[in-house]
Amino acid sequence: MGYYFDHQEEIDQEMREEWQQSQQIVNQSTRFISRSHSKQIYTSVLNIYHSKINMKTFTAVIEKDLDTKLYVGYIPGFAGAHSQGETLDELQENLREVIEMLLEEHQIPVFKTEFVGTQQIVVGAA
């Protein structure tokens, strides 16, 4: 089934538009600075663009452990992609670090399912 990334096409389009805007700014700026500085700026913008265009979005399942009071999150179908944190912000940063580490180790996930949502089921008391 391949990778599943939420809204990846829209993100890629936004990145392309940001890149075009960055190129225009750099081109306008080069009139006022030396060539060596313009090359450095262009290289920096290029590095930022490549890091952004390679960004992927993953869907995490998050629960709160009632015993430890910690938020626990994992990426379904991505072995090893799990973490915890005292706050949702801390959990998100921890998950980002874990995912980046796994991707650097070339552990590319191939998802066989797609997150759809949650449902609440009401049943009568026994």
C-alpha positions as CSV (number, residue, x, y, z in Angstrom):
1,M,0.0,0.0,0.0
2,G,3.0,2.3,0.5
3,Y,3.4,5.3,2.8
4,Y,0.5,7.1,4.3
5,F,1.1,10.7,5.1
6,D,-1.7,13.0,6.0
7,H,-2.2,15.8,3.4
8,Q,1.3,15.2,1.9
9,E,0.3,16.7,-1.5
10,E,-0.8,20.0,0.1
11,I,2.3,20.1,2.2
12,D,4.5,19.5,-0.9
13,Q,2.7,22.3,-2.7
14,E,3.2,24.7,0.2
15,M,6.9,23.9,0.3
16,R,7.2,24.5,-3.5
17,E,5.5,27.9,-3.1
18,E,7.7,28.8,-0.1
19,W,10.8,27.8,-2.2
20,Q,9.7,30.1,-5.0
21,Q,9.2,33.0,-2.6
22,S,12.6,32.4,-1.0
23,Q,14.2,32.4,-4.5
24,Q,12.6,35.7,-5.3
25,I,13.8,37.2,-2.0
26,V,17.3,35.9,-2.5
27,N,17.4,37.2,-6.1
28,Q,16.2,40.7,-4.9
29,S,18.7,40.7,-2.1
30,T,21.7,39.9,-4.3
31,R,21.6,43.4,-5.8
32,F,22.6,44.8,-2.4
33,I,25.3,42.4,-1.2
34,S,28.5,40.9,-2.6
35,R,28.6,37.8,-4.7
36,S,30.2,35.7,-2.0
37,H,27.5,36.6,0.5
38,S,24.7,36.0,-2.0
39,K,26.1,32.5,-2.7
40,Q,26.2,31.8,1.1
41,I,22.6,33.0,1.4
42,Y,21.5,31.0,-1.6
43,T,23.1,27.8,-0.2
44,S,21.4,28.4,3.2
45,V,18.0,28.8,1.6
46,L,18.6,25.7,-0.5
47,N,19.5,23.7,2.6
48,I,16.3,24.9,4.4
49,Y,14.2,24.1,1.4
50,H,15.5,20.6,1.0
51,S,15.0,19.9,4.7
52,K,11.4,21.1,4.5
53,I,10.5,19.4,1.3
54,N,11.6,16.0,2.8
55,M,9.3,16.5,5.7
56,K,6.6,13.8,6.2
57,T,3.6,13.8,8.5
58,F,2.8,10.8,10.7
59,T,-0.3,10.1,12.6
60,A,0.2,9.2,16.3
61,V,-2.2,7.5,18.6
62,I,-2.1,9.2,22.0
63,E,-3.3,7.9,25.3
64,K,-2.9,9.0,28.9
65,D,-1.6,6.4,31.4
66,L,-3.8,6.8,34.5
67,D,-1.2,5.3,36.8
68,T,1.8,7.3,35.7
69,K,-0.2,10.4,34.5
70,L,2.1,10.4,31.4
71,Y,0.9,10.8,27.8
72,V,1.9,7.8,25.7
73,G,2.1,7.9,21.9
74,Y,2.9,5.6,19.1
75,I,2.7,5.5,15.3
76,P,0.7,2.5,14.3
77,G,2.6,0.2,11.9
78,F,6.0,1.9,12.5
79,A,8.0,-0.5,14.7
80,G,9.8,1.3,17.5
81,A,8.0,4.7,16.9
82,H,6.7,5.2,20.5
83,S,7.4,7.5,23.4
84,Q,5.9,9.3,26.4
85,G,5.9,12.7,28.0
86,E,4.5,14.7,30.9
87,T,2.8,17.1,28.5
88,L,1.4,16.8,25.0
89,D,4.1,19.2,23.7
90,E,6.8,17.0,25.4
91,L,5.3,13.9,23.9
92,Q,5.2,15.4,20.4
93,E,8.9,16.5,20.6
94,N,9.9,13.0,21.9
95,L,8.0,11.3,19.1
96,R,9.6,13.6,16.6
97,E,13.1,12.7,17.9
98,V,12.3,9.0,17.8
99,I,11.0,9.1,14.3
100,E,14.0,11.1,13.1
101,M,16.3,8.6,14.7
102,L,14.5,5.6,13.1
103,L,14.5,7.3,9.7
104,E,18.2,8.1,10.0
105,E,18.7,4.4,10.6
106,H,16.9,3.8,7.4
107,Q,13.9,2.1,9.1
108,I,11.4,3.3,6.5
109,P,7.8,2.3,7.5
110,V,5.5,0.6,5.0
111,F,2.0,1.1,6.4
112,K,-0.5,-1.6,5.7
113,T,-3.3,0.3,7.4
114,E,-4.6,3.9,7.4
115,F,-5.8,5.8,10.4
116,V,-9.5,6.6,10.0
117,G,-10.6,7.9,13.3
118,T,-12.2,6.9,16.6
119,Q,-15.7,6.0,17.7
120,Q,-17.4,6.0,21.0
121,I,-19.6,3.0,21.6
122,V,-22.4,3.3,24.2
123,V,-23.6,0.1,25.9
124,G,-26.1,-0.4,28.7
125,A,-24.8,-1.0,32.2
126,A,-24.7,-4.7,33.3
